[in-house]
């Protein structure tokens, strides 16, 4: 998909590729239209821990 230069700075939904004027509109869209994917992503990220080989610096 090729976008005109004016639309390159506008946020775009990664699921359905709909464009929005601001980030708040994108957040509302994702919470309403893609609620299942959004909740699945939140659950997966909360279970994630450090990867093997990660180094913590104190």
PQR file of N, CA, C, O and H, with PARSE charges and radii, in Angstrom:
ATOM      1  N   UNK A   1       0.838  -1.171   0.000 -0.4000 1.5000
ATOM      2  CA  UNK A   1       0.000   0.000   0.000 -0.0000 2.0000
ATOM      3  C   UNK A   1       0.893   1.247   0.000  0.5500 1.7000
ATOM      4  O   UNK A   1       1.819   1.352   0.803 -0.5500 1.4000
ATOM      5  N   UNK A   2       0.618   2.155  -0.872 -0.4000 1.5000
ATOM      6  CA  UNK A   2       1.389   3.389  -0.965 -0.0000 2.0000
ATOM      7  C   UNK A   2       0.510   4.529  -0.463  0.5500 1.7000
ATOM      8  O   UNK A   2      -0.611   4.728  -0.931 -0.5500 1.4000
ATOM      9  H   UNK A   2      -0.135   2.071  -1.524  0.4000 1.0000
ATOM     10  N   UNK A   3       1.048   5.273   0.505 -0.4000 1.5000
ATOM     11  CA  UNK A   3       0.326   6.414   1.064 -0.0000 2.0000
ATOM     12  C   UNK A   3       0.904   7.714   0.531  0.5500 1.7000
ATOM     13  O   UNK A   3       2.105   7.804   0.279 -0.5500 1.4000
ATOM     14  H   UNK A   3       1.959   5.112   0.886  0.4000 1.0000
ATOM     15  N   UNK A   4       0.069   8.707   0.362 -0.4000 1.5000
ATOM     16  CA  UNK A   4       0.608  10.013  -0.002 -0.0000 2.0000
ATOM     17  C   UNK A   4       1.459  10.578   1.138  0.5500 1.7000
ATOM     18  O   UNK A   4       1.289  10.193   2.295 -0.5500 1.4000
ATOM     19  H   UNK A   4      -0.907   8.634   0.567  0.4000 1.0000
ATOM     20  N   UNK A   5       2.350  11.467   0.815 -0.4000 1.5000
ATOM     21  CA  UNK A   5       3.272  12.027   1.812 -0.0000 2.0000
ATOM     22  C   UNK A   5       2.523  12.698   2.958  0.5500 1.7000
ATOM     23  O   UNK A   5       3.014  12.673   4.086 -0.5500 1.4000
ATOM     24  H   UNK A   5       2.488  11.780  -0.125  0.4000 1.0000
ATOM     25  N   UNK A   6       1.374  13.287   2.724 -0.4000 1.5000
ATOM     26  CA  UNK A   6       0.638  13.969   3.793 -0.0000 2.0000
ATOM     27  C   UNK A   6       0.135  12.994   4.852  0.5500 1.7000
ATOM     28  O   UNK A   6      -0.063  13.406   5.995 -0.5500 1.4000
ATOM     29  H   UNK A   6       0.975  13.308   1.807  0.4000 1.0000
ATOM     30  N   UNK A   7      -0.079  11.735   4.527 -0.4000 1.5000
ATOM     31  CA  UNK A   7      -0.617  10.771   5.477 -0.0000 2.0000
ATOM     32  C   UNK A   7       0.460   9.984   6.229  0.5500 1.7000
ATOM     33  O   UNK A   7       0.125   9.158   7.079 -0.5500 1.4000
ATOM     34  H   UNK A   7       0.082  11.401   3.598  0.4000 1.0000
ATOM     35  N   UNK A   8       1.715  10.214   5.944 -0.4000 1.5000
ATOM     36  CA  UNK A   8       2.776   9.438   6.574 -0.0000 2.0000
ATOM     37  C   UNK A   8       2.905   9.703   8.070  0.5500 1.7000
ATOM     38  O   UNK A   8       3.351   8.821   8.804 -0.5500 1.4000
ATOM     39  H   UNK A   8       1.987  10.885   5.254  0.4000 1.0000
ATOM     40  N   UNK A   9       2.533  10.873   8.539 -0.4000 1.5000
ATOM     41  CA  UNK A   9       2.703  11.204   9.949 -0.0000 2.0000
ATOM     42  C   UNK A   9       1.472  10.864  10.780  0.5500 1.7000
ATOM     43  O   UNK A   9       1.515  10.957  12.006 -0.5500 1.4000
ATOM     44  H   UNK A   9       2.170  11.590   7.943  0.4000 1.0000
ATOM     45  N   UNK A  10       0.386  10.474  10.140 -0.4000 1.5000
ATOM     46  CA  UNK A  10      -0.837  10.153  10.861 -0.0000 2.0000
ATOM     47  C   UNK A  10      -0.759   8.716  11.380  0.5500 1.7000
ATOM     48  O   UNK A  10      -0.254   7.833  10.687 -0.5500 1.4000
ATOM     49  H   UNK A  10       0.351  10.398   9.144  0.4000 1.0000
ATOM     50  N   UNK A  11      -1.264   8.475  12.619 -0.4000 1.5000
ATOM     51  CA  UNK A  11      -1.246   7.111  13.154 -0.0000 2.0000
ATOM     52  C   UNK A  11      -2.170   6.195  12.362  0.5500 1.7000
ATOM     53  O   UNK A  11      -3.200   6.628  11.844 -0.5500 1.4000
ATOM     54  H   UNK A  11      -1.674   9.193  13.183  0.4000 1.0000
ATOM     55  N   UNK A  12      -1.787   4.923  12.277 -0.4000 1.5000
ATOM     56  CA  UNK A  12      -2.540   3.950  11.502 -0.0000 2.0000
ATOM     57  C   UNK A  12      -2.712   2.682  12.330  0.5500 1.7000
ATOM     58  O   UNK A  12      -1.775   2.245  12.998 -0.5500 1.4000
ATOM     59  H   UNK A  12      -0.951   4.572  12.698  0.4000 1.0000
ATOM     60  N   UNK A  13      -3.892   2.094  12.290 -0.4000 1.5000
ATOM     61  CA  UNK A  13      -4.177   0.857  13.010 -0.0000 2.0000
ATOM     62  C   UNK A  13      -3.406  -0.278  12.360  0.5500 1.7000
ATOM     63  O   UNK A  13      -3.503  -0.471  11.148 -0.5500 1.4000
ATOM     64  H   UNK A  13      -4.653   2.449  11.747  0.4000 1.0000
ATOM     65  N   UNK A  14      -2.644  -1.031  13.139 -0.4000 1.5000
ATOM     66  CA  UNK A  14      -1.862  -2.121  12.582 -0.0000 2.0000
ATOM     67  C   UNK A  14      -2.716  -3.331  12.234  0.5500 1.7000
ATOM     68  O   UNK A  14      -2.263  -4.205  11.496 -0.5500 1.4000
ATOM     69  H   UNK A  14      -2.566  -0.875  14.124  0.4000 1.0000
ATOM     70  N   UNK A  15      -3.943  -3.403  12.746 -0.4000 1.5000
ATOM     71  CA  UNK A  15      -4.813  -4.541  12.475 -0.0000 2.0000
ATOM     72  C   UNK A  15      -5.608  -4.357  11.190  0.5500 1.7000
ATOM     73  O   UNK A  15      -5.622  -5.247  10.340 -0.5500 1.4000
ATOM     74  H   UNK A  15      -4.311  -2.693  13.345  0.4000 1.0000
ATOM     75  N   UNK A  16      -6.274  -3.204  11.038 -0.4000 1.5000
ATOM     76  CA  UNK A  16      -7.135  -3.006   9.863 -0.0000 2.0000
ATOM     77  C   UNK A  16      -6.619  -1.902   8.939  0.5500 1.7000
ATOM     78  O   UNK A  16      -7.247  -1.625   7.917 -0.5500 1.4000
ATOM     79  H   UNK A  16      -6.263  -2.481  11.728  0.4000 1.0000
ATOM     80  N   UNK A  17      -5.503  -1.272   9.268 -0.4000 1.5000
ATOM     81  CA  UNK A  17      -4.851  -0.250   8.446 -0.0000 2.0000
ATOM     82  C   UNK A  17      -5.696   1.008   8.231  0.5500 1.7000
ATOM     83  O   UNK A  17      -5.530   1.703   7.228 -0.5500 1.4000
ATOM     84  H   UNK A  17      -4.993  -1.497  10.098  0.4000 1.0000
ATOM     85  N   UNK A  18      -6.591   1.298   9.157 -0.4000 1.5000
ATOM     86  CA  UNK A  18      -7.375   2.530   9.085 -0.0000 2.0000
ATOM     87  C   UNK A  18      -6.523   3.686   9.612  0.5500 1.7000
ATOM     88  O   UNK A  18      -5.815   3.529  10.606 -0.5500 1.4000
ATOM     89  H   UNK A  18      -6.726   0.733   9.971  0.4000 1.0000
ATOM     90  N   UNK A  19      -6.585   4.834   8.959 -0.4000 1.5000
ATOM     91  CA  UNK A  19      -5.816   6.004   9.367 -0.0000 2.0000
ATOM     92  C   UNK A  19      -6.630   6.921  10.263  0.5500 1.7000
ATOM     93  O   UNK A  19      -7.852   6.996  10.134 -0.5500 1.4000
ATOM     94  H   UNK A  19      -7.160   4.963   8.151  0.4000 1.0000
ATOM     95  N   UNK A  20      -5.950   7.624  11.178 -0.4000 1.5000
ATOM     96  CA  UNK A  20      -6.590   8.526  12.128 -0.0000 2.0000
ATOM     97  C   UNK A  20      -5.832   9.835  12.196  0.5500 1.7000
ATOM     98  O   UNK A  20      -4.652   9.901  11.851 -0.5500 1.4000
ATOM     99  H   UNK A  20      -4.958   7.563  11.283  0.4000 1.0000
ATOM    100  N   UNK A  21      -6.516  10.876  12.643 -0.4000 1.5000
ATOM    101  CA  UNK A  21      -5.893  12.198  12.734 -0.0000 2.0000
ATOM    102  C   UNK A  21      -4.978  12.331  13.939  0.5500 1.7000
ATOM    103  O   UNK A  21      -3.981  13.050  13.880 -0.5500 1.4000
ATOM    104  H   UNK A  21      -7.475  10.823  12.924  0.4000 1.0000
ATOM    105  N   UNK A  22      -5.304  11.645  15.037 -0.4000 1.5000
ATOM    106  CA  UNK A  22      -4.476  11.740  16.237 -0.0000 2.0000
ATOM    107  C   UNK A  22      -4.415  10.392  16.942  0.5500 1.7000
ATOM    108  O   UNK A  22      -5.167   9.475  16.613 -0.5500 1.4000
ATOM    109  H   UNK A  22      -6.114  11.061  15.085  0.4000 1.0000
ATOM    110  N   UNK A  23      -3.517  10.279  17.909 -0.4000 1.5000
ATOM    111  CA  UNK A  23      -3.294   9.023  18.620 -0.0000 2.0000
ATOM    112  C   UNK A  23      -4.482   8.663  19.510  0.5500 1.7000
ATOM    113  O   UNK A  23      -4.738   7.482  19.744 -0.5500 1.4000
ATOM    114  H   UNK A  23      -2.906  11.023  18.176  0.4000 1.0000
ATOM    115  N   UNK A  24      -5.213   9.663  20.008 -0.4000 1.5000
ATOM    116  CA  UNK A  24      -6.386   9.384  20.841 -0.0000 2.0000
ATOM    117  C   UNK A  24      -7.477   8.684  20.034  0.5500 1.7000
ATOM    118  O   UNK A  24      -8.134   7.778  20.545 -0.5500 1.4000
ATOM    119  H   UNK A  24      -5.005  10.623  19.818  0.4000 1.0000
ATOM    120  N   UNK A  25      -7.672   9.085  18.806 -0.4000 1.5000
ATOM    121  CA  UNK A  25      -8.637   8.425  17.932 -0.0000 2.0000
ATOM    122  C   UNK A  25      -8.244   6.979  17.658  0.5500 1.7000
ATOM    123  O   UNK A  25      -9.101   6.097  17.597 -0.5500 1.4000
ATOM    124  H   UNK A  25      -7.138   9.822  18.391  0.4000 1.0000
ATOM    125  N   UNK A  26      -6.948   6.740  17.495 -0.4000 1.5000
ATOM    126  CA  UNK A  26      -6.459   5.381  17.282 -0.0000 2.0000
ATOM    127  C   UNK A  26      -6.693   4.524  18.516  0.5500 1.7000
ATOM    128  O   UNK A  26      -7.123   3.377  18.392 -0.5500 1.4000
ATOM    129  H   UNK A  26      -6.252   7.456  17.544  0.4000 1.0000
ATOM    130  N   UNK A  27      -6.420   5.054  19.702 -0.4000 1.5000
ATOM    131  CA  UNK A  27      -6.636   4.301  20.947 -0.0000 2.0000
ATOM    132  C   UNK A  27      -8.101   3.930  21.129  0.5500 1.7000
ATOM    133  O   UNK A  27      -8.418   2.799  21.498 -0.5500 1.4000
ATOM    134  H   UNK A  27      -6.071   5.986  19.803  0.4000 1.0000
ATOM    135  N   UNK A  28      -8.995   4.884  20.871 -0.4000 1.5000
ATOM    136  CA  UNK A  28     -10.431   4.610  20.988 -0.0000 2.0000
ATOM    137  C   UNK A  28     -10.855   3.531  20.002  0.5500 1.7000
ATOM    138  O   UNK A  28     -11.629   2.638  20.348 -0.5500 1.4000
ATOM    139  H   UNK A  28      -8.737   5.803  20.572  0.4000 1.0000
ATOM    140  N   UNK A  29     -10.351   3.610  18.777 -0.4000 1.5000
ATOM    141  CA  UNK A  29     -10.678   2.629  17.751 -0.0000 2.0000
ATOM    142  C   UNK A  29     -10.216   1.232  18.167  0.5500 1.7000
ATOM    143  O   UNK A  29     -10.960   0.262  18.020 -0.5500 1.4000
ATOM    144  H   UNK A  29      -9.722   4.335  18.496  0.4000 1.0000
ATOM    145  N   UNK A  30      -8.997   1.127  18.682 -0.4000 1.5000
ATOM    146  CA  UNK A  30      -8.477  -0.178  19.066 -0.0000 2.0000
ATOM    147  C   UNK A  30      -9.250  -0.764  20.243  0.5500 1.7000
ATOM    148  O   UNK A  30      -9.471  -1.974  20.294 -0.5500 1.4000
ATOM    149  H   UNK A  30      -8.392   1.914  18.802  0.4000 1.0000
ATOM    150  N   UNK A  31      -9.658   0.070  21.178 -0.4000 1.5000
ATOM    151  CA  UNK A  31     -10.421  -0.430  22.322 -0.0000 2.0000
ATOM    152  C   UNK A  31     -11.829  -0.857  21.936  0.5500 1.7000
ATOM    153  O   UNK A  31     -12.380  -1.776  22.542 -0.5500 1.4000
ATOM    154  H   UNK A  31      -9.479   1.053  21.136  0.4000 1.0000
ATOM    155  N   UNK A  32     -12.421  -0.207  20.941 -0.4000 1.5000
ATOM    156  CA  UNK A  32     -13.784  -0.543  20.549 -0.0000 2.0000
ATOM    157  C   UNK A  32     -13.839  -1.615  19.462  0.5500 1.7000
ATOM    158  O   UNK A  32     -14.575  -2.592  19.599 -0.5500 1.4000
ATOM    159  H   UNK A  32     -11.974   0.539  20.448  0.4000 1.0000
ATOM    160  N   UNK A  33     -13.089  -1.451  18.411 -0.4000 1.5000
ATOM    161  CA  UNK A  33     -13.190  -2.346  17.258 -0.0000 2.0000
ATOM    162  C   UNK A  33     -12.353  -3.622  17.403  0.5500 1.7000
ATOM    163  O   UNK A  33     -12.726  -4.663  16.863 -0.5500 1.4000
ATOM    164  H   UNK A  33     -12.491  -0.657  18.300  0.4000 1.0000
ATOM    165  N   UNK A  34     -11.247  -3.556  18.112 -0.4000 1.5000
ATOM    166  CA  UNK A  34     -10.333  -4.694  18.224 -0.0000 2.0000
ATOM    167  C   UNK A  34     -10.134  -5.085  19.683  0.5500 1.7000
ATOM    168  O   UNK A  34      -9.008  -5.329  20.118 -0.5500 1.4000
ATOM    169  H   UNK A  34     -10.944  -2.709  18.550  0.4000 1.0000
ATOM    170  N   UNK A  35     -11.209  -5.144  20.422 -0.4000 1.5000
ATOM    171  CA  UNK A  35     -11.134  -5.388  21.860 -0.0000 2.0000
ATOM    172  C   UNK A  35     -10.506  -6.744  22.174  0.5500 1.7000
ATOM    173  O   UNK A  35      -9.697  -6.842  23.096 -0.5500 1.4000
ATOM    174  H   UNK A  35     -12.124  -4.946  20.069  0.4000 1.0000
ATOM    175  N   UNK A  36     -10.859  -7.794  21.427 -0.4000 1.5000
ATOM    176  CA  UNK A  36     -10.316  -9.132  21.701 -0.0000 2.0000
ATOM    177  C   UNK A  36      -8.807  -9.182  21.498  0.5500 1.7000
ATOM    178  O   UNK A  36      -8.087  -9.736  22.330 -0.5500 1.4000
ATOM    179  H   UNK A  36     -11.517  -7.715  20.677  0.4000 1.0000
ATOM    180  N   UNK A  37      -8.327  -8.613  20.407 -0.4000 1.5000
ATOM    181  CA  UNK A  37      -6.888  -8.610  20.146 -0.0000 2.0000
ATOM    182  C   UNK A  37      -6.146  -7.777  21.189  0.5500 1.7000
ATOM    183  O   UNK A  37      -5.061  -8.152  21.633 -0.5500 1.4000
ATOM    184  H   UNK A  37      -8.911  -8.163  19.732  0.4000 1.0000
ATOM    185  N   UNK A  38      -6.734  -6.652  21.574 -0.4000 1.5000
ATOM    186  CA  UNK A  38      -6.109  -5.770  22.552 -0.0000 2.0000
ATOM    187  C   UNK A  38      -5.985  -6.473  23.909  0.5500 1.7000
ATOM    188  O   UNK A  38      -4.943  -6.390  24.559 -0.5500 1.4000
ATOM    189  H   UNK A  38      -7.615  -6.348  21.213  0.4000 1.0000
ATOM    190  N   UNK A  39      -7.064  -7.173  24.340 -0.4000 1.5000
ATOM    191  CA  UNK A  39      -7.028  -7.876  25.622 -0.0000 2.0000
ATOM    192  C   UNK A  39      -6.062  -9.055  25.571  0.5500 1.7000
ATOM    193  O   UNK A  39      -5.360  -9.307  26.550 -0.5500 1.4000
ATOM    194  H   UNK A  39      -7.910  -7.240  23.812  0.4000 1.0000
ATOM    195  N   UNK A  40      -6.005  -9.778  24.463 -0.4000 1.5000
ATOM    196  CA  UNK A  40      -5.083 -10.909  24.336 -0.0000 2.0000
ATOM    197  C   UNK A  40      -3.640 -10.429  24.416  0.5500 1.7000
ATOM    198  O   UNK A  40      -2.797 -11.099  25.012 -0.5500 1.4000
ATOM    199  H   UNK A  40      -6.575  -9.573  23.667  0.4000 1.0000
ATOM    200  N   UNK A  41      -3.351  -9.288  23.830 -0.4000 1.5000
ATOM    201  CA  UNK A  41      -2.004  -8.723  23.875 -0.0000 2.0000
ATOM    202  C   UNK A  41      -1.633  -8.303  25.296  0.5500 1.7000
ATOM    203  O   UNK A  41      -0.495  -8.509  25.718 -0.5500 1.4000
ATOM    204  H   UNK A  41      -4.035  -8.743  23.345  0.4000 1.0000
ATOM    205  N   UNK A  42      -2.572  -7.720  26.039 -0.4000 1.5000
ATOM    206  CA  UNK A  42      -2.311  -7.322  27.417 -0.0000 2.0000
ATOM    207  C   UNK A  42      -2.057  -8.532  28.311  0.5500 1.7000
ATOM    208  O   UNK A  42      -1.185  -8.487  29.179 -0.5500 1.4000
ATOM    209  H   UNK A  42      -3.496  -7.552  25.696  0.4000 1.0000
ATOM    210  N   UNK A  43      -2.807  -9.607  28.110 -0.4000 1.5000
ATOM    211  CA  UNK A  43      -2.618 -10.816  28.910 -0.0000 2.0000
ATOM    212  C   UNK A  43      -1.272 -11.459  28.601  0.5500 1.7000
ATOM    213  O   UNK A  43      -0.589 -11.924  29.513 -0.5500 1.4000
ATOM    214  H   UNK A  43      -3.516  -9.643  27.405  0.4000 1.0000
ATOM    215  N   UNK A  44      -0.890 -11.492  27.357 -0.4000 1.5000
ATOM    216  CA  UNK A  44       0.384 -12.096  26.968 -0.0000 2.0000
ATOM    217  C   UNK A  44       1.559 -11.287  27.504  0.5500 1.7000
ATOM    218  O   UNK A  44       2.560 -11.866  27.926 -0.5500 1.4000
ATOM    219  H   UNK A  44      -1.445 -11.114  26.616  0.4000 1.0000
ATOM    220  N   UNK A  45       1.456  -9.969  27.497 -0.4000 1.5000
ATOM    221  CA  UNK A  45       2.563  -9.141  27.968 -0.0000 2.0000
ATOM    222  C   UNK A  45       2.681  -9.181  29.484  0.5500 1.7000
ATOM    223  O   UNK A  45       3.774  -8.974  30.010 -0.5500 1.4000
ATOM    224  H   UNK A  45       0.642  -9.499  27.155  0.4000 1.0000
ATOM    225  N   UNK A  46       1.590  -9.440  30.206 -0.4000 1.5000
ATOM    226  CA  UNK A  46       1.672  -9.498  31.665 -0.0000 2.0000
ATOM    227  C   UNK A  46       2.321 -10.802  32.121  0.5500 1.7000
ATOM    228  O   UNK A  46       2.884 -10.848  33.215 -0.5500 1.4000
ATOM    229  H   UNK A  46       0.702  -9.609  29.779  0.4000 1.0000
ATOM    230  N   UNK A  47       2.257 -11.870  31.310 -0.4000 1.5000
ATOM    231  CA  UNK A  47       2.856 -13.158  31.657 -0.0000 2.0000
ATOM    232  C   UNK A  47       4.330 -13.223  31.258  0.5500 1.7000
ATOM    233  O   UNK A  47       5.054 -14.122  31.684 -0.5500 1.4000
ATOM    234  H   UNK A  47       1.799 -11.833  30.422  0.4000 1.0000
ATOM    235  N   UNK A  48       4.757 -12.289  30.459 -0.4000 1.5000
ATOM    236  CA  UNK A  48       6.115 -12.321  29.927 -0.0000 2.0000
ATOM    237  C   UNK A  48       7.118 -11.965  31.020  0.5500 1.7000
ATOM    238  O   UNK A  48       6.907 -11.029  31.791 -0.5500 1.4000
ATOM    239  H   UNK A  48       4.169 -11.559  30.113  0.4000 1.0000
ATOM    240  N   UNK A  49       8.193 -12.712  31.074 -0.4000 1.5000
ATOM    241  CA  UNK A  49       9.264 -12.447  32.025 -0.0000 2.0000
ATOM    242  C   UNK A  49      10.559 -12.190  31.281  0.5500 1.7000
ATOM    243  O   UNK A  49      10.554 -12.007  30.064 -0.5500 1.4000
ATOM    244  H   UNK A  49       8.365 -13.473  30.447  0.4000 1.0000
ATOM    245  N   UNK A  50      11.669 -12.176  32.003 -0.4000 1.5000
ATOM    246  CA  UNK A  50      12.947 -11.948  31.334 -0.0000 2.0000
ATOM    247  C   UNK A  50      13.313 -13.115  30.412  0.5500 1.7000
ATOM    248  O   UNK A  50      13.060 -14.279  30.723 -0.5500 1.4000
ATOM    249  H   UNK A  50      11.673 -12.325  32.992  0.4000 1.0000
ATOM    250  N   UNK A  51      13.900 -12.778  29.299 -0.4000 1.5000
ATOM    251  CA  UNK A  51      14.320 -13.779  28.339 -0.0000 2.0000
ATOM    252  C   UNK A  51      15.647 -14.395  28.786  0.5500 1.7000
ATOM    253  O   UNK A  51      16.406 -13.754  29.513 -0.5500 1.4000
ATOM    254  H   UNK A  51      14.106 -11.833  29.046  0.4000 1.0000
ATOM    255  N   UNK A  52      15.934 -15.624  28.365 -0.4000 1.5000
ATOM    256  CA  UNK A  52      17.231 -16.213  28.710 -0.0000 2.0000
ATOM    257  C   UNK A  52      18.371 -15.353  28.179  0.5500 1.7000
ATOM    258  O   UNK A  52      18.373 -14.961  27.012 -0.5500 1.4000
ATOM    259  H   UNK A  52      15.317 -16.144  27.775  0.4000 1.0000
ATOM    260  N   UNK A  53      19.315 -15.070  29.023 -0.4000 1.5000
ATOM    261  CA  UNK A  53      20.448 -14.245  28.621 -0.0000 2.0000
ATOM    262  C   UNK A  53      20.299 -12.782  28.947  0.5500 1.7000
ATOM    263  O   UNK A  53      21.236 -12.012  28.738 -0.5500 1.4000
ATOM    264  H   UNK A  53      19.313 -15.388  29.971  0.4000 1.0000
ATOM    265  N   UNK A  54      19.123 -12.360  29.466 -0.4000 1.5000
ATOM    266  CA  UNK A  54      18.950 -10.963  29.859 -0.0000 2.0000
ATOM    267  C   UNK A  54      19.851 -10.632  31.041  0.5500 1.7000
ATOM    268  O   UNK A  54      20.027 -11.449  31.946 -0.5500 1.4000
ATOM    269  H   UNK A  54      18.362 -12.985  29.636  0.4000 1.0000
ATOM    270  N   UNK A  55      20.408  -9.459  31.029 -0.4000 1.5000
ATOM    271  CA  UNK A  55      21.299  -9.019  32.093 -0.0000 2.0000
ATOM    272  C   UNK A  55      20.662  -7.821  32.779  0.5500 1.7000
ATOM    273  O   UNK A  55      20.273  -6.856  32.121 -0.5500 1.4000
ATOM    274  H   UNK A  55      20.265  -8.796  30.295  0.4000 1.0000
ATOM    275  N   UNK A  56      20.556  -7.884  34.085 -0.4000 1.5000
ATOM    276  CA  UNK A  56      20.020  -6.764  34.861 -0.0000 2.0000
ATOM    277  C   UNK A  56      21.180  -5.977  35.451  0.5500 1.7000
ATOM    278  O   UNK A  56      22.097  -6.554  36.034 -0.5500 1.4000
ATOM    279  H   UNK A  56      20.871  -8.669  34.619  0.4000 1.0000
ATOM    280  N   UNK A  57      21.139  -4.673  35.299 -0.4000 1.5000
ATOM    281  CA  UNK A  57      22.177  -3.802  35.849 -0.0000 2.0000
ATOM    282  C   UNK A  57      21.553  -3.054  37.011  0.5500 1.7000
ATOM    283  O   UNK A  57      20.524  -2.396  36.859 -0.5500 1.4000
ATOM    284  H   UNK A  57      20.394  -4.204  34.825  0.4000 1.0000
ATOM    285  N   UNK A  58      22.182  -3.159  38.173 -0.4000 1.5000
ATOM    286  CA  UNK A  58      21.655  -2.497  39.371 -0.0000 2.0000
ATOM    287  C   UNK A  58      22.416  -1.250  39.662  0.5500 1.7000
ATOM    288  O   UNK A  58      22.116  -0.557  40.633 -0.5500 1.4000
ATOM    289  H   UNK A  58      23.018  -3.694  38.297  0.4000 1.0000
TER
END
